[in-house]
């Protein structure tokens, strides 16, 4: 039996939440809580995993101090 090739999917959490926040801004729970960003993130993640056939997933979150600020302070 041939061993399946591993494939890593790296997801930028901030980008995906921002993207889905605006794409699904109208979705709310029955008690009025906003759920669009979570719904969009999970459905997008599932699609990315399916499309890439990822065997491993890492979700990355950027936080201060941003390392990119050392390279480009402006």
PABA-955165 format. One record per residue (C-alpha): residue number from 1; y, x, z. Coordinates in nm, 3 decimals. Layout:
BEGIN
<atom><k>NUM</k><yy>Y</yy><xx>X</xx><zz>Z</zz></atom>
...
***
This chain:
BEGIN
<atom><k>1</k><yy>0.000</yy><xx>0.000</xx><zz>0.000</zz></atom>
<atom><k>2</k><yy>0.341</yy><xx>0.135</xx><zz>-0.100</zz></atom>
<atom><k>3</k><yy>0.595</yy><xx>0.175</xx><zz>0.180</zz></atom>
<atom><k>4</k><yy>0.908</yy><xx>-0.037</xx><zz>0.128</zz></atom>
<atom><k>5</k><yy>1.228</yy><xx>0.162</xx><zz>0.078</zz></atom>
<atom><k>6</k><yy>1.476</yy><xx>0.110</xx><zz>0.361</zz></atom>
<atom><k>7</k><yy>1.822</yy><xx>-0.007</xx><zz>0.268</zz></atom>
<atom><k>8</k><yy>2.123</yy><xx>-0.005</xx><zz>0.502</zz></atom>
<atom><k>9</k><yy>2.396</yy><xx>-0.266</xx><zz>0.480</zz></atom>
<atom><k>10</k><yy>2.722</yy><xx>-0.168</xx><zz>0.655</zz></atom>
<atom><k>11</k><yy>2.956</yy><xx>-0.459</xx><zz>0.722</zz></atom>
<atom><k>12</k><yy>3.326</yy><xx>-0.429</xx><zz>0.815</zz></atom>
<atom><k>13</k><yy>3.363</yy><xx>-0.695</xx><zz>1.086</zz></atom>
<atom><k>14</k><yy>3.744</yy><xx>-0.713</xx><zz>1.079</zz></atom>
<atom><k>15</k><yy>3.756</yy><xx>-0.755</xx><zz>0.702</zz></atom>
<atom><k>16</k><yy>3.486</yy><xx>-1.021</xx><zz>0.697</zz></atom>
<atom><k>17</k><yy>3.637</yy><xx>-1.224</xx><zz>0.981</zz></atom>
<atom><k>18</k><yy>3.983</yy><xx>-1.210</xx><zz>0.819</zz></atom>
<atom><k>19</k><yy>3.840</yy><xx>-1.307</xx><zz>0.480</zz></atom>
<atom><k>20</k><yy>3.638</yy><xx>-1.598</xx><zz>0.619</zz></atom>
<atom><k>21</k><yy>3.916</yy><xx>-1.710</xx><zz>0.851</zz></atom>
<atom><k>22</k><yy>4.121</yy><xx>-1.794</xx><zz>0.543</zz></atom>
<atom><k>23</k><yy>3.837</yy><xx>-1.912</xx><zz>0.323</zz></atom>
<atom><k>24</k><yy>3.711</yy><xx>-2.166</xx><zz>0.579</zz></atom>
<atom><k>25</k><yy>4.029</yy><xx>-2.249</xx><zz>0.772</zz></atom>
<atom><k>26</k><yy>3.954</yy><xx>-2.621</xx><zz>0.774</zz></atom>
<atom><k>27</k><yy>3.621</yy><xx>-2.601</xx><zz>0.966</zz></atom>
<atom><k>28</k><yy>3.633</yy><xx>-2.717</xx><zz>1.327</zz></atom>
<atom><k>29</k><yy>3.371</yy><xx>-2.820</xx><zz>1.581</zz></atom>
<atom><k>30</k><yy>3.346</yy><xx>-3.177</xx><zz>1.710</zz></atom>
<atom><k>31</k><yy>3.573</yy><xx>-3.086</xx><zz>2.003</zz></atom>
<atom><k>32</k><yy>3.833</yy><xx>-2.928</xx><zz>1.774</zz></atom>
<atom><k>33</k><yy>3.751</yy><xx>-2.561</xx><zz>1.820</zz></atom>
<atom><k>34</k><yy>3.796</yy><xx>-2.347</xx><zz>1.511</zz></atom>
<atom><k>35</k><yy>3.459</yy><xx>-2.236</xx><zz>1.368</zz></atom>
<atom><k>36</k><yy>3.540</yy><xx>-2.143</xx><zz>1.008</zz></atom>
<atom><k>37</k><yy>3.547</yy><xx>-1.767</xx><zz>1.054</zz></atom>
<atom><k>38</k><yy>3.212</yy><xx>-1.764</xx><zz>1.235</zz></atom>
<atom><k>39</k><yy>3.049</yy><xx>-1.998</xx><zz>0.984</zz></atom>
<atom><k>40</k><yy>3.182</yy><xx>-1.797</xx><zz>0.691</zz></atom>
<atom><k>41</k><yy>3.082</yy><xx>-1.465</xx><zz>0.847</zz></atom>
<atom><k>42</k><yy>2.724</yy><xx>-1.576</xx><zz>0.909</zz></atom>
<atom><k>43</k><yy>2.677</yy><xx>-1.734</xx><zz>0.567</zz></atom>
<atom><k>44</k><yy>2.830</yy><xx>-1.430</xx><zz>0.397</zz></atom>
<atom><k>45</k><yy>2.613</yy><xx>-1.193</xx><zz>0.601</zz></atom>
<atom><k>46</k><yy>2.301</yy><xx>-1.385</xx><zz>0.508</zz></atom>
<atom><k>47</k><yy>2.398</yy><xx>-1.371</xx><zz>0.139</zz></atom>
<atom><k>48</k><yy>2.470</yy><xx>-0.997</xx><zz>0.156</zz></atom>
<atom><k>49</k><yy>2.134</yy><xx>-0.930</xx><zz>0.319</zz></atom>
<atom><k>50</k><yy>1.956</yy><xx>-1.142</xx><zz>0.060</zz></atom>
<atom><k>51</k><yy>2.144</yy><xx>-0.993</xx><zz>-0.236</zz></atom>
<atom><k>52</k><yy>2.105</yy><xx>-0.631</xx><zz>-0.130</zz></atom>
<atom><k>53</k><yy>1.756</yy><xx>-0.675</xx><zz>0.018</zz></atom>
<atom><k>54</k><yy>1.881</yy><xx>-0.481</xx><zz>0.321</zz></atom>
<atom><k>55</k><yy>1.620</yy><xx>-0.378</xx><zz>0.575</zz></atom>
<atom><k>56</k><yy>1.879</yy><xx>-0.262</xx><zz>0.829</zz></atom>
<atom><k>57</k><yy>2.227</yy><xx>-0.394</xx><zz>0.908</zz></atom>
<atom><k>58</k><yy>2.510</yy><xx>-0.234</xx><zz>1.102</zz></atom>
<atom><k>59</k><yy>2.827</yy><xx>-0.425</xx><zz>1.180</zz></atom>
<atom><k>60</k><yy>3.127</yy><xx>-0.195</xx><zz>1.224</zz></atom>
<atom><k>61</k><yy>3.437</yy><xx>-0.273</xx><zz>1.426</zz></atom>
<atom><k>62</k><yy>3.752</yy><xx>-0.064</xx><zz>1.406</zz></atom>
<atom><k>63</k><yy>3.946</yy><xx>-0.017</xx><zz>1.728</zz></atom>
<atom><k>64</k><yy>4.241</yy><xx>0.185</xx><zz>1.850</zz></atom>
<atom><k>65</k><yy>4.300</yy><xx>0.473</xx><zz>1.833</zz></atom>
<atom><k>66</k><yy>4.225</yy><xx>0.452</xx><zz>1.463</zz></atom>
<atom><k>67</k><yy>4.088</yy><xx>0.780</xx><zz>1.330</zz></atom>
<atom><k>68</k><yy>4.259</yy><xx>0.715</xx><zz>0.998</zz></atom>
<atom><k>69</k><yy>4.593</yy><xx>0.746</xx><zz>1.183</zz></atom>
<atom><k>70</k><yy>4.523</yy><xx>1.117</xx><zz>1.236</zz></atom>
<atom><k>71</k><yy>4.504</yy><xx>1.166</xx><zz>0.859</zz></atom>
<atom><k>72</k><yy>4.784</yy><xx>0.927</xx><zz>0.762</zz></atom>
<atom><k>73</k><yy>5.011</yy><xx>0.848</xx><zz>1.061</zz></atom>
<atom><k>74</k><yy>5.247</yy><xx>0.617</xx><zz>0.869</zz></atom>
***
